[in-house]
Amino acid sequence: MNERSRAALMEAVLTPYRQRDPEGRLAPPPEWWDLPPEALDELFQEGMRARLVEKAMDPQGRSGTVRAVMARLGVQGP
């Protein structure tokens, strides 16, 4: 796998959108399965950085993950 293909796969996996299966459970993006095992640590670190940026940009300091969970629970933020 070349660096450009690997970067494209990682970008697709890092997006906050997650598909759900027919039972409503979160499903990993299809690109996840194409990543080499050695990319997973880097992917985790990139995800953590992305969440920090999201939190810094949100007026309440919430990441996209927190906002998604709150919306799923029907919780309104202040």
URGIUR-V699690 format. One line per field, one symbol per residue. phi: phi as a letter, one per 40 degrees, with the letter a starting at -180 (. if undefined). A space follows every 10 residues. Layout:
# URGIUR-V699690
phi=???
This chain:
# URGIUR-V699690
phi=.ccccccccc cccccccbcb cdcgccbccd cdccccdccc cccccccccc cccdccccdc gbcccccccc cccgcccc
